Amino acid sequence: MHGALPEAIEAIARDAATEGESFSATVSRLIEEGARATRGRRRPSYVGAGEGPADLGLRAERYLRELVEAR
């Protein structure tokens, strides 16, 4: 056994491992996939709500262009 996991759970992880994947990477991937499946797909925290001025995209482009030109 690799740690504090019950043998039955460890067997599931071993069966689910992809070729060359470490045990800890397998467990991490399975936890992430399970969490995503149980809570559904959520919007990442960095995605805006879509609220703001109508020209927000243009302002952002202008701001970034000014930064590049200032270099």
C-alpha positions as CSV (number, residue, x, y, z in Angstrom):
1,M,0.0,0.0,0.0
2,H,1.2,3.5,-0.8
3,G,-0.1,5.3,2.2
4,A,-3.3,5.7,4.2
5,L,-5.6,4.6,1.3
6,P,-7.7,1.4,1.8
7,E,-6.5,-1.4,-0.5
8,A,-9.7,-1.4,-2.5
9,I,-9.2,2.4,-3.3
10,E,-5.6,1.8,-4.1
11,A,-6.6,-1.0,-6.5
12,I,-9.0,1.4,-8.3
13,A,-6.2,4.0,-8.6
14,R,-3.7,1.3,-10.0
15,D,-6.3,0.2,-12.6
16,A,-7.0,3.8,-13.6
17,A,-3.3,4.8,-14.0
18,T,-2.1,5.7,-17.5
19,E,1.2,4.4,-18.8
20,G,4.1,6.1,-17.1
21,E,1.9,8.0,-14.6
22,S,3.1,8.0,-11.0
23,F,0.7,6.8,-8.3
24,S,0.4,10.3,-6.8
25,A,-0.3,11.8,-10.2
26,T,-3.0,9.2,-10.8
27,V,-4.6,9.9,-7.4
28,S,-4.4,13.7,-8.0
29,R,-6.0,13.3,-11.5
30,L,-8.8,11.1,-10.1
31,I,-9.6,13.5,-7.3
32,E,-9.7,16.4,-9.8
33,E,-11.9,14.4,-12.2
34,G,-14.2,13.3,-9.4
35,A,-14.6,16.8,-7.9
36,R,-15.3,18.2,-11.3
37,A,-18.0,15.5,-11.9
38,T,-19.7,16.0,-8.6
39,R,-19.8,19.8,-8.6
40,G,-20.3,20.3,-12.4
41,R,-18.3,22.6,-14.6
42,R,-17.8,26.0,-13.0
43,R,-16.5,29.1,-14.6
44,P,-12.9,29.8,-13.6
45,S,-12.6,32.6,-11.0
46,Y,-10.7,34.8,-13.5
47,V,-13.5,34.9,-16.0
48,G,-15.4,38.2,-15.7
49,A,-19.2,38.4,-15.3
50,G,-19.6,40.3,-18.6
51,E,-20.5,43.5,-16.8
52,G,-18.8,46.7,-17.7
53,P,-18.6,49.4,-20.3
54,A,-19.6,48.4,-23.9
55,D,-16.1,49.4,-25.1
56,L,-14.2,47.3,-22.5
57,G,-12.5,45.2,-25.2
58,L,-11.4,48.2,-27.2
59,R,-10.1,49.8,-24.0
60,A,-8.1,46.7,-23.2
61,E,-6.6,46.5,-26.7
62,R,-5.7,50.2,-26.5
63,Y,-4.1,49.8,-23.1
64,L,-2.0,46.8,-24.2
65,R,-1.0,48.5,-27.4
66,E,0.2,51.5,-25.4
67,L,2.3,49.2,-23.2
68,V,3.9,47.5,-26.1
69,E,4.6,50.8,-27.9
70,A,6.2,52.3,-24.7
71,R,8.9,49.7,-24.7
